Amino acid sequence: MLLPGFILLLIVQPSTREVTAGVLADAFIQVSAFVAATLALYYGVLHSVGQDRIAQWMQKHPFLELSVCALLGALPGCGGAIIVITQYTQGKISFGAVVAVLTATMGDAAFLLLAQQPLDGLLLICSILVTGIVSGWLVNLIHAPNFMRPAMSQAEIKTCVNKTDSPVQKVVANASLQFWRVLLLPALALGAIAAFQLDVNLIFGLPDNSVEKLGAILGFVAVLLWSLSSIGDTYETVTSEDRAEAPQHWMVKVAQDTQFVTSWVVAAFLMFELTVFWFDIDPVALFQSLGPSVVLMAVLVGLLPGCGPQILVTGLYLQQAIPFSAQLANAISNDGDALFPAIALAPKAALIATLYSAIPALVVGYGFLILFE
């Protein structure tokens, strides 16, 4: 509850009210709506196809193992990577495939980048996809397929991946579902109009800033729903969406993930705007003063589990505070929320695969910096 509480304090203060309301409105109208729409498409397809069918298809085409695993990782979100991790613990794919999927995983930060800068997002996804395949191939040359594979039963695997919601979380999940069922299409329409730099208030004949105020209120509600949905007693529950698998209704997962992304986007944007407002510091100049070391910083942040820190990095990129090379390096080194079930299922393999992903992140990040920036 620290984040919504902090936001309320900022809104109460006249000096920070306008900045805070602007961040909430921008996050909801310009980001949340597009993230929700993308997630609805993604989870809708995944729900129709089924994770088991994807895993079975992958087992029948072992010669495409690395490419399929890297592609599952490159898909926005972390669902594809979790499929690969469970297949590895069951002895059905190689350790190189684990490295490939974790290297190619950008997590929920991909939704934010695709919503704000779609061309950059597509370029990034293609880059990490190729990097994941090459990394997995090189690792398979070094290690045997069963390298660091733990011996686990099916019951143990299911226990590690699945979690049970508390009664409060079930109530909040239902509230989140109804919230986005009602607002998804209207918010998407507002976001599309705003994307074309049109005055929404003028189009609908509303008083000035009416839509912005509504967006700020709805943005705060989304943050509040996220804070109530998480028990917040571990690092995992704070930095991820708490659940690795999709709930009974896939739209609940869409709502929960959208609120999670919205909350971290608000945190990232507030950090940027308040730094400028309070300390009269130009974050763009600050990070540019770091020079080439900004790429190393992005890689180190990428080693942190969870999508939250990675969304902060993407937010800095969208604010033009860090270069594309740093964003690219972070995307390669980070494993998103997939690292949590990986640590639970195969801790040694997860640790080594994560460290391995830092090598191509440094090579590709600094390579892009030297060649293009």
DRENRO-451317 format. One record per residue (C-alpha): residue number from 1; residue in one letter; x, y, z. Coordinates in steps of 0.5 Angstrom, whole numbers, plus 500, padded with zeros to 3 digits. Each point is the difference from the previous one (the first is absolute). Example, Ala and Ser with C-alpha at 12.3 -4.5 7.8 and 13.67 -1.06 7.14 Angstrom:
<rs>
r num->1	residuo->a	x->525	y->491	z->516
r num->2	residuo->s	x->502	y->507	z->498
</rs>
This chain:
<rs>
r num->1	residuo->m	x->500	y->500	z->500
r num->2	residuo->l	x->506	y->505	z->500
r num->3	residuo->l	x->499	y->502	z->493
r num->4	residuo->p	x->493	y->502	z->500
r num->5	residuo->g	x->501	y->503	z->507
r num->6	residuo->f	x->506	y->504	z->497
r num->7	residuo->i	x->496	y->502	z->494
r num->8	residuo->l	x->494	y->503	z->505
r num->9	residuo->l	x->505	y->504	z->503
r num->10	residuo->l	x->503	y->503	z->494
r num->11	residuo->i	x->493	y->501	z->498
r num->12	residuo->v	x->498	y->504	z->506
r num->13	residuo->q	x->506	y->504	z->499
r num->14	residuo->p	x->498	y->506	z->496
r num->15	residuo->s	x->508	y->501	z->497
r num->16	residuo->t	x->500	y->492	z->498
r num->17	residuo->r	x->492	y->499	z->498
r num->18	residuo->e	x->501	y->502	z->493
r num->19	residuo->v	x->506	y->496	z->498
r num->20	residuo->t	x->497	y->494	z->504
r num->21	residuo->a	x->493	y->501	z->496
r num->22	residuo->g	x->504	y->500	z->494
r num->23	residuo->v	x->504	y->494	z->501
r num->24	residuo->l	x->494	y->496	z->502
r num->25	residuo->a	x->496	y->502	z->494
r num->26	residuo->d	x->505	y->499	z->495
r num->27	residuo->a	x->502	y->493	z->503
r num->28	residuo->f	x->492	y->498	z->499
r num->29	residuo->i	x->498	y->503	z->494
r num->30	residuo->q	x->507	y->500	z->496
r num->31	residuo->v	x->503	y->493	z->503
r num->32	residuo->s	x->494	y->496	z->504
r num->33	residuo->a	x->495	y->499	z->494
r num->34	residuo->f	x->505	y->498	z->495
r num->35	residuo->v	x->503	y->495	z->505
r num->36	residuo->a	x->494	y->497	z->502
r num->37	residuo->a	x->498	y->499	z->492
r num->38	residuo->t	x->506	y->497	z->499
r num->39	residuo->l	x->500	y->495	z->506
r num->40	residuo->a	x->493	y->499	z->498
r num->41	residuo->l	x->502	y->498	z->493
r num->42	residuo->y	x->506	y->496	z->503
r num->43	residuo->y	x->496	y->496	z->505
r num->44	residuo->g	x->494	y->499	z->496
r num->45	residuo->v	x->504	y->496	z->495
r num->46	residuo->l	x->504	y->496	z->505
r num->47	residuo->h	x->494	y->499	z->504
r num->48	residuo->s	x->497	y->497	z->493
r num->49	residuo->v	x->506	y->496	z->498
r num->50	residuo->g	x->502	y->498	z->507
r num->51	residuo->q	x->507	y->499	z->503
r num->52	residuo->d	x->500	y->492	z->500
r num->53	residuo->r	x->499	y->500	z->492
r num->54	residuo->i	x->506	y->505	z->500
r num->55	residuo->a	x->504	y->496	z->504
r num->56	residuo->q	x->498	y->494	z->496
r num->57	residuo->w	x->501	y->503	z->493
r num->58	residuo->m	x->507	y->502	z->503
r num->59	residuo->q	x->502	y->493	z->502
r num->60	residuo->k	x->498	y->497	z->493
r num->61	residuo->h	x->505	y->505	z->497
r num->62	residuo->p	x->506	y->499	z->504
r num->63	residuo->f	x->504	y->503	z->494
r num->64	residuo->l	x->497	y->507	z->501
r num->65	residuo->e	x->501	y->500	z->507
r num->66	residuo->l	x->504	y->506	z->501
r num->67	residuo->s	x->496	y->504	z->495
r num->68	residuo->v	x->493	y->498	z->503
r num->69	residuo->c	x->503	y->501	z->507
r num->70	residuo->a	x->503	y->507	z->498
r num->71	residuo->l	x->493	y->502	z->497
r num->72	residuo->l	x->496	y->498	z->506
r num->73	residuo->g	x->505	y->505	z->504
r num->74	residuo->a	x->500	y->505	z->495
r num->75	residuo->l	x->492	y->501	z->501
r num->76	residuo->p	x->498	y->506	z->504
r num->77	residuo->g	x->499	y->497	z->507
r num->78	residuo->c	x->503	y->494	z->504
r num->79	residuo->g	x->495	y->495	z->498
r num->80	residuo->g	x->504	y->497	z->495
r num->81	residuo->a	x->506	y->499	z->504
r num->82	residuo->i	x->497	y->497	z->506
r num->83	residuo->i	x->498	y->494	z->495
r num->84	residuo->v	x->507	y->499	z->498
r num->85	residuo->i	x->502	y->500	z->507
r num->86	residuo->t	x->495	y->495	z->502
r num->87	residuo->q	x->502	y->495	z->493
r num->88	residuo->y	x->507	y->501	z->502
r num->89	residuo->t	x->499	y->497	z->507
r num->90	residuo->q	x->496	y->494	z->497
r num->91	residuo->g	x->506	y->498	z->496
r num->92	residuo->k	x->497	y->502	z->493
r num->93	residuo->i	x->505	y->506	z->498
r num->94	residuo->s	x->507	y->502	z->501
r num->95	residuo->f	x->504	y->505	z->505
r num->96	residuo->g	x->501	y->504	z->493
r num->97	residuo->a	x->493	y->501	z->499
r num->98	residuo->v	x->499	y->503	z->507
r num->99	residuo->v	x->506	y->505	z->499
r num->100	residuo->a	x->496	y->501	z->493
r num->101	residuo->v	x->494	y->502	z->503
r num->102	residuo->l	x->502	y->504	z->506
r num->103	residuo->t	x->505	y->504	z->495
r num->104	residuo->a	x->494	y->501	z->496
r num->105	residuo->t	x->495	y->502	z->505
r num->106	residuo->m	x->499	y->507	z->501
r num->107	residuo->g	x->494	y->499	z->505
r num->108	residuo->d	x->494	y->505	z->501
r num->109	residuo->a	x->505	y->506	z->498
r num->110	residuo->a	x->498	y->498	z->493
r num->111	residuo->f	x->493	y->502	z->500
r num->112	residuo->l	x->502	y->507	z->502
r num->113	residuo->l	x->505	y->501	z->495
r num->114	residuo->l	x->495	y->497	z->495
r num->115	residuo->a	x->495	y->505	z->502
r num->116	residuo->q	x->504	y->506	z->500
r num->117	residuo->q	x->505	y->499	z->494
r num->118	residuo->p	x->498	y->494	z->496
r num->119	residuo->l	x->505	y->500	z->495
r num->120	residuo->d	x->506	y->500	z->505
r num->121	residuo->g	x->496	y->495	z->504
r num->122	residuo->l	x->500	y->495	z->494
r num->123	residuo->l	x->507	y->501	z->498
r num->124	residuo->l	x->502	y->499	z->507
r num->125	residuo->i	x->496	y->493	z->500
r num->126	residuo->c	x->503	y->498	z->494
r num->127	residuo->s	x->507	y->502	z->503
r num->128	residuo->i	x->499	y->496	z->506
r num->129	residuo->l	x->497	y->494	z->496
r num->130	residuo->v	x->506	y->499	z->496
r num->131	residuo->t	x->505	y->501	z->506
r num->132	residuo->g	x->496	y->495	z->504
r num->133	residuo->i	x->501	y->495	z->494
r num->134	residuo->v	x->507	y->501	z->499
r num->135	residuo->s	x->501	y->500	z->508
r num->136	residuo->g	x->497	y->493	z->501
r num->137	residuo->w	x->503	y->497	z->494
r num->138	residuo->l	x->507	y->502	z->503
r num->139	residuo->v	x->498	y->497	z->507
r num->140	residuo->n	x->498	y->494	z->497
r num->141	residuo->l	x->507	y->499	z->497
r num->142	residuo->i	x->503	y->501	z->507
r num->143	residuo->h	x->495	y->496	z->505
r num->144	residuo->a	x->496	y->494	z->499
r num->145	residuo->p	x->493	y->500	z->499
r num->146	residuo->n	x->498	y->498	z->507
r num->147	residuo->f	x->505	y->505	z->503
r num->148	residuo->m	x->498	y->502	z->507
r num->149	residuo->r	x->493	y->497	z->499
r num->150	residuo->p	x->497	y->498	z->507
r num->151	residuo->a	x->496	y->494	z->502
r num->152	residuo->m	x->493	y->502	z->501
r num->153	residuo->s	x->494	y->496	z->500
r num->154	residuo->q	x->493	y->503	z->496
r num->155	residuo->a	x->497	y->502	z->507
r num->156	residuo->e	x->506	y->504	z->502
r num->157	residuo->i	x->500	y->504	z->494
r num->158	residuo->k	x->493	y->501	z->500
r num->159	residuo->t	x->501	y->503	z->507
r num->160	residuo->c	x->505	y->504	z->498
r num->161	residuo->v	x->497	y->503	z->495
r num->162	residuo->n	x->493	y->501	z->502
r num->163	residuo->k	x->497	y->504	z->506
r num->164	residuo->t	x->494	y->501	z->503
r num->165	residuo->d	x->496	y->507	z->501
r num->166	residuo->s	x->498	y->502	z->507
r num->167	residuo->p	x->492	y->502	z->501
r num->168	residuo->v	x->502	y->508	z->499
r num->169	residuo->q	x->504	y->499	z->494
r num->170	residuo->k	x->494	y->496	z->497
r num->171	residuo->v	x->496	y->506	z->501
r num->172	residuo->v	x->505	y->505	z->498
r num->173	residuo->a	x->501	y->495	z->493
r num->174	residuo->n	x->492	y->501	z->499
r num->175	residuo->a	x->500	y->507	z->501
r num->176	residuo->s	x->506	y->501	z->495
r num->177	residuo->l	x->497	y->496	z->495
r num->178	residuo->q	x->493	y->504	z->500
r num->179	residuo->f	x->505	y->506	z->500
r num->180	residuo->w	x->503	y->498	z->494
r num->181	residuo->r	x->494	y->497	z->496
r num->182	residuo->v	x->496	y->507	z->501
r num->183	residuo->l	x->506	y->504	z->498
r num->184	residuo->l	x->505	y->497	z->495
r num->185	residuo->l	x->496	y->502	z->494
r num->186	residuo->p	x->499	y->507	z->502
r num->187	residuo->a	x->507	y->501	z->503
r num->188	residuo->l	x->503	y->497	z->493
r num->189	residuo->a	x->496	y->505	z->496
r num->190	residuo->l	x->502	y->506	z->505
r num->191	residuo->g	x->507	y->497	z->499
r num->192	residuo->a	x->500	y->500	z->492
r num->193	residuo->i	x->497	y->507	z->500
r num->194	residuo->a	x->505	y->503	z->505
r num->195	residuo->a	x->506	y->496	z->495
r num->196	residuo->f	x->498	y->504	z->494
r num->197	residuo->q	x->501	y->507	z->505
r num->198	residuo->l	x->493	y->501	z->499
r num->199	residuo->d	x->496	y->504	z->506
r num->200	residuo->v	x->495	y->495	z->503
r num->201	residuo->n	x->497	y->505	z->504
r num->202	residuo->l	x->498	y->505	z->494
r num->203	residuo->i	x->498	y->494	z->496
r num->204	residuo->f	x->495	y->498	z->505
r num->205	residuo->g	x->498	y->507	z->502
r num->206	residuo->l	x->502	y->499	z->507
r num->207	residuo->p	x->504	y->505	z->505
r num->208	residuo->d	x->507	y->501	z->499
r num->209	residuo->n	x->504	y->494	z->504
r num->210	residuo->s	x->494	y->496	z->501
r num->211	residuo->v	x->503	y->494	z->497
r num->212	residuo->e	x->506	y->501	z->503
r num->213	residuo->k	x->497	y->500	z->507
r num->214	residuo->l	x->496	y->494	z->499
r num->215	residuo->g	x->506	y->497	z->497
r num->216	residuo->a	x->504	y->502	z->506
r num->217	residuo->i	x->494	y->497	z->505
r num->218	residuo->l	x->500	y->493	z->496
r num->219	residuo->g	x->508	y->500	z->500
r num->220	residuo->f	x->500	y->500	z->507
r num->221	residuo->v	x->494	y->495	z->501
r num->222	residuo->a	x->504	y->495	z->496
r num->223	residuo->v	x->506	y->501	z->504
r num->224	residuo->l	x->496	y->499	z->506
r num->225	residuo->l	x->497	y->494	z->498
r num->226	residuo->w	x->507	y->497	z->498
r num->227	residuo->s	x->502	y->502	z->507
r num->228	residuo->l	x->494	y->496	z->503
r num->229	residuo->s	x->502	y->494	z->496
r num->230	residuo->s	x->507	y->499	z->503
r num->231	residuo->i	x->501	y->497	z->507
r num->232	residuo->g	x->507	y->504	z->499
r num->233	residuo->d	x->504	y->495	z->505
r num->234	residuo->t	x->505	y->498	z->495
r num->235	residuo->y	x->505	y->503	z->495
r num->236	residuo->e	x->496	y->496	z->495
r num->237	residuo->t	x->493	y->502	z->502
r num->238	residuo->v	x->502	y->508	z->499
r num->239	residuo->t	x->504	y->499	z->494
r num->240	residuo->s	x->495	y->495	z->496
r num->241	residuo->e	x->493	y->499	z->499
r num->242	residuo->d	x->500	y->495	z->505
r num->243	residuo->r	x->498	y->494	z->496
r num->244	residuo->a	x->503	y->496	z->495
r num->245	residuo->e	x->494	y->497	z->496
r num->246	residuo->a	x->494	y->503	z->497
r num->247	residuo->p	x->494	y->500	z->505
r num->248	residuo->q	x->493	y->496	z->498
r num->249	residuo->h	x->498	y->506	z->496
r num->250	residuo->w	x->506	y->503	z->496
r num->251	residuo->m	x->497	y->507	z->500
r num->252	residuo->v	x->502	y->500	z->507
r num->253	residuo->k	x->507	y->499	z->498
r num->254	residuo->v	x->499	y->506	z->495
r num->255	residuo->a	x->498	y->504	z->506
r num->256	residuo->q	x->505	y->498	z->505
r num->257	residuo->d	x->506	y->501	z->495
r num->258	residuo->t	x->497	y->507	z->498
r num->259	residuo->q	x->500	y->503	z->507
r num->260	residuo->f	x->507	y->497	z->501
r num->261	residuo->v	x->503	y->503	z->494
r num->262	residuo->t	x->496	y->507	z->501
r num->263	residuo->s	x->502	y->500	z->508
r num->264	residuo->w	x->507	y->499	z->498
r num->265	residuo->v	x->500	y->505	z->494
r num->266	residuo->v	x->497	y->505	z->505
r num->267	residuo->a	x->506	y->499	z->505
r num->268	residuo->a	x->505	y->501	z->494
r num->269	residuo->f	x->496	y->506	z->497
r num->270	residuo->l	x->500	y->503	z->507
r num->271	residuo->m	x->507	y->499	z->502
r num->272	residuo->f	x->502	y->504	z->493
r num->273	residuo->e	x->495	y->506	z->501
r num->274	residuo->l	x->501	y->501	z->507
r num->275	residuo->t	x->508	y->500	z->499
r num->276	residuo->v	x->499	y->505	z->495
r num->277	residuo->f	x->495	y->504	z->505
r num->278	residuo->w	x->503	y->499	z->507
r num->279	residuo->f	x->508	y->500	z->498
r num->280	residuo->d	x->500	y->504	z->494
r num->281	residuo->i	x->504	y->494	z->497
r num->282	residuo->d	x->500	y->498	z->492
r num->283	residuo->p	x->500	y->493	z->500
r num->284	residuo->v	x->501	y->499	z->493
r num->285	residuo->a	x->507	y->504	z->501
r num->286	residuo->l	x->501	y->496	z->507
r num->287	residuo->f	x->500	y->494	z->496
r num->288	residuo->q	x->503	y->502	z->494
r num->289	residuo->s	x->506	y->502	z->505
r num->290	residuo->l	x->501	y->493	z->502
r num->291	residuo->g	x->503	y->499	z->493
r num->292	residuo->p	x->501	y->493	z->498
r num->293	residuo->s	x->498	y->497	z->507
r num->294	residuo->v	x->493	y->501	z->499
r num->295	residuo->v	x->500	y->494	z->496
r num->296	residuo->l	x->503	y->496	z->506
r num->297	residuo->m	x->495	y->503	z->505
r num->298	residuo->a	x->494	y->498	z->495
r num->299	residuo->v	x->503	y->493	z->500
r num->300	residuo->l	x->501	y->499	z->508
r num->301	residuo->v	x->493	y->503	z->501
r num->302	residuo->g	x->498	y->494	z->495
r num->303	residuo->l	x->503	y->495	z->504
r num->304	residuo->l	x->494	y->502	z->506
r num->305	residuo->p	x->494	y->495	z->499
r num->306	residuo->g	x->493	y->503	z->499
r num->307	residuo->c	x->498	y->504	z->495
r num->308	residuo->g	x->499	y->506	z->504
r num->309	residuo->p	x->507	y->503	z->500
r num->310	residuo->q	x->501	y->498	z->492
r num->311	residuo->i	x->493	y->505	z->499
r num->312	residuo->l	x->504	y->505	z->504
r num->313	residuo->v	x->506	y->500	z->495
r num->314	residuo->t	x->495	y->500	z->494
r num->315	residuo->g	x->497	y->506	z->503
r num->316	residuo->l	x->506	y->503	z->500
r num->317	residuo->y	x->501	y->499	z->493
r num->318	residuo->l	x->494	y->502	z->498
r num->319	residuo->q	x->501	y->507	z->503
r num->320	residuo->q	x->507	y->500	z->496
r num->321	residuo->a	x->504	y->499	z->506
r num->322	residuo->i	x->504	y->494	z->498
r num->323	residuo->p	x->502	y->498	z->493
r num->324	residuo->f	x->497	y->494	z->496
r num->325	residuo->s	x->507	y->496	z->501
r num->326	residuo->a	x->498	y->500	z->508
r num->327	residuo->q	x->493	y->498	z->499
r num->328	residuo->l	x->502	y->495	z->495
r num->329	residuo->a	x->505	y->497	z->505
r num->330	residuo->n	x->495	y->500	z->506
r num->331	residuo->a	x->495	y->497	z->495
r num->332	residuo->i	x->505	y->494	z->499
r num->333	residuo->s	x->503	y->499	z->507
r num->334	residuo->n	x->493	y->501	z->504
r num->335	residuo->d	x->496	y->493	z->501
r num->336	residuo->g	x->493	y->504	z->502
r num->337	residuo->d	x->496	y->496	z->505
r num->338	residuo->a	x->502	y->493	z->496
r num->339	residuo->l	x->506	y->500	z->505
r num->340	residuo->f	x->496	y->499	z->506
r num->341	residuo->p	x->497	y->493	z->498
r num->342	residuo->a	x->507	y->499	z->497
r num->343	residuo->i	x->503	y->501	z->507
r num->344	residuo->a	x->495	y->496	z->503
r num->345	residuo->l	x->500	y->494	z->495
r num->346	residuo->a	x->508	y->500	z->499
r num->347	residuo->p	x->503	y->505	z->504
r num->348	residuo->k	x->507	y->498	z->497
r num->349	residuo->a	x->498	y->500	z->493
r num->350	residuo->a	x->497	y->507	z->501
r num->351	residuo->l	x->506	y->503	z->503
r num->352	residuo->i	x->505	y->498	z->495
r num->353	residuo->a	x->495	y->501	z->494
r num->354	residuo->t	x->499	y->507	z->503
r num->355	residuo->l	x->507	y->501	z->500
r num->356	residuo->y	x->501	y->498	z->493
r num->357	residuo->s	x->495	y->505	z->497
r num->358	residuo->a	x->504	y->505	z->503
r num->359	residuo->i	x->506	y->499	z->495
r num->360	residuo->p	x->496	y->501	z->494
r num->361	residuo->a	x->496	y->506	z->503
r num->362	residuo->l	x->507	y->503	z->501
r num->363	residuo->v	x->503	y->498	z->493
r num->364	residuo->v	x->493	y->502	z->496
r num->365	residuo->g	x->499	y->506	z->504
r num->366	residuo->y	x->507	y->503	z->500
r num->367	residuo->g	x->500	y->498	z->492
r num->368	residuo->f	x->494	y->504	z->499
r num->369	residuo->l	x->503	y->506	z->504
r num->370	residuo->i	x->507	y->500	z->496
r num->371	residuo->l	x->497	y->498	z->493
r num->372	residuo->f	x->494	y->505	z->500
r num->373	residuo->e	x->500	y->505	z->506
</rs>
